Amino acid sequence: MLPIKIENILFDLDGTLIDSLPGIEHSMRAAISAVVPQREVSDLRSLIGPPIREVLRRAVHDIESETLDALEREFRVNYDDQGWRKAVAYHGVTEVLSLLSHAKLKSFVVTNKPILPAKRILERLALSNYFEEVVSLNSQVPSFSSKAEAAAYVMTKHSLNASSTLFVGDSVDDARVAHLCGLRFAAVTYGYGRPDSQLDLPIYVTLDNMGGLASIIEGNHLPE
């Protein structure tokens, strides 16, 4: 079979390009302490990925909608002030994004994280200039209904060919996004979701570190 040339890459953000767990955990614990101090929450790593309201709902079981509203408000106030500053780029991310840029590939971010902290983090980590566009669920009004809809918007707006576009992410949700948009999926194993171990959808490439993507791009092909 002929190799498939990669021309565009859509990246998830949390758990793929950046480790945002320290900041999310800080702000979640601050919100829980303020709203439901009697509740205890242990490991949050396995919960990260969906929109924060869903993460909070899973972390604090059996709460009323009004309490969940209050938790989300407290989280966003703390995260927008403090939590976002704690995110760090994974090892090799800057180097790989630079390689993609020099190779004339187009890179995009599609994330569940609200657009303001997403852009702040990318600016702070000096990553913004590597992306054609950063798209979140609330990038437009009304908001996108799902991450798949946001990804489809990027594909349409930038006239990207699905057969030459790769979606890189760390969750089952990311794999579903790729599947719904007709994209090949690269599953990273160092993030939060480990889609490679719990997924029936096809995975074309598994990446144990971001350097693995560099190896693919240097050959610039995926298996058909």
Residue pairs with C-beta under 8 A, 6 or more apart in sequence:
1 223
1 224
2 224
3 219
3 220
3 221
3 222
3 223
3 224
4 163
4 164
4 184
4 221
4 222
4 223
4 224
5 164
5 220
5 221
6 105
6 164
6 165
6 166
6 216
6 217
6 220
6 221
6 222
7 105
7 106
7 160
7 161
7 164
7 165
8 105
8 106
8 107
8 108
8 158
8 160
8 161
8 164
8 165
8 166
9 100
9 105
9 106
9 107
9 108
9 165
9 166
9 167
9 168
9 213
10 108
10 109
10 110
10 151
10 154
10 165
10 166
10 167
10 168
10 183
11 17
11 107
11 108
11 109
11 110
11 168
11 169
12 109
12 110
12 111
12 167
12 168
12 169
12 170
12 171
12 174
12 191
13 20
13 109
13 111
13 113
13 118
13 121
14 20
14 24
14 48
14 49
14 111
14 112
14 113
14 170
14 191
14 192
15 21
15 48
15 49
15 169
15 170
15 171
15 188
15 191
15 192
15 193
16 90
16 168
16 169
16 170
16 174
16 188
16 191
17 89
17 90
17 93
17 109
17 127
18 87
18 88
18 89
18 90
18 93
18 121
18 125
19 87
19 88
19 89
19 90
20 48
20 84
20 86
20 87
20 113
20 121
21 44
21 45
21 48
21 192
22 86
22 87
22 88
23 79
23 82
23 83
23 84
23 85
23 86
23 87
24 44
24 48
24 52
24 55
24 79
24 83
25 44
26 78
26 82
26 83
26 86
27 75
27 78
27 79
27 82
27 83
28 41
28 44
28 55
28 56
28 59
28 75
29 41
30 74
30 75
30 78
30 82
31 56
31 71
31 72
31 74
31 75
31 78
32 39
32 41
32 59
32 60
32 71
34 74
35 67
35 70
35 71
35 74
36 60
36 63
36 67
36 71
39 60
41 59
41 60
44 55
44 59
45 192
46 192
47 55
47 58
47 59
48 55
48 192
48 193
49 55
49 112
49 170
49 171
49 173
49 192
49 193
50 112
50 173
51 112
51 137
52 72
52 75
52 76
52 79
53 68
53 72
56 68
56 71
56 72
56 75
57 63
57 68
60 67
60 68
60 71
63 71
76 114
79 117
80 116
80 117
83 117
84 117
84 120
84 121
84 124
85 124
87 121
87 124
87 125
88 125
89 125
89 127
90 190
90 209
90 210
91 209
91 210
92 209
92 210
92 211
92 214
93 127
93 210
94 125
94 126
94 127
95 210
95 211
95 214
96 210
96 211
96 213
96 214
96 217
97 107
97 127
97 130
98 130
99 214
99 217
99 218
100 107
100 130
100 217
101 107
101 130
103 217
103 220
105 217
106 132
106 158
106 160
107 130
107 131
107 132
108 131
108 132
108 133
108 134
108 135
108 154
108 158
109 118
109 122
109 131
109 133
109 134
109 135
110 135
110 136
110 147
110 150
110 151
110 154
110 167
110 177
111 118
111 134
111 135
111 136
111 147
112 136
112 137
112 147
113 136
114 136
114 137
114 138
115 134
115 135
115 136
115 138
115 139
118 134
118 136
119 128
119 134
122 128
122 131
122 134
128 134
132 158
133 154
133 157
133 158
135 144
135 150
135 151
135 153
135 154
136 150
137 143
137 144
137 146
137 147
137 150
138 144
139 150
140 153
144 150
144 153
147 173
147 174
147 177
148 176
148 177
148 180
148 181
151 167
151 177
151 178
151 180
151 181
151 183
152 180
152 181
154 160
155 162
155 165
155 181
162 181
162 182
162 183
165 183
165 184
166 183
166 184
166 185
166 186
166 204
166 205
166 222
167 174
167 177
167 178
167 181
167 183
167 184
167 185
167 186
168 174
168 185
168 186
168 188
168 207
168 213
169 175
169 177
169 178
169 185
169 186
169 187
169 188
169 191
169 193
169 195
170 187
170 188
170 189
170 190
170 191
170 192
170 193
170 194
170 195
171 191
171 192
171 193
171 195
172 193
172 195
172 198
172 199
172 201
173 193
174 185
174 187
174 193
174 195
175 185
175 187
175 195
175 199
175 201
175 203
176 201
177 183
178 184
178 185
178 201
179 185
179 201
179 202
184 204
184 205
184 222
185 195
185 201
185 202
185 203
185 204
185 205
186 203
186 204
186 205
186 206
186 207
186 213
186 216
187 195
187 196
187 199
187 203
187 205
187 206
187 207
188 206
188 207
188 208
188 210
189 196
189 206
189 207
189 208
190 207
190 208
190 209
195 203
196 203
196 206
204 222
204 223
205 212
205 213
205 216
205 222
206 212
207 213
216 222
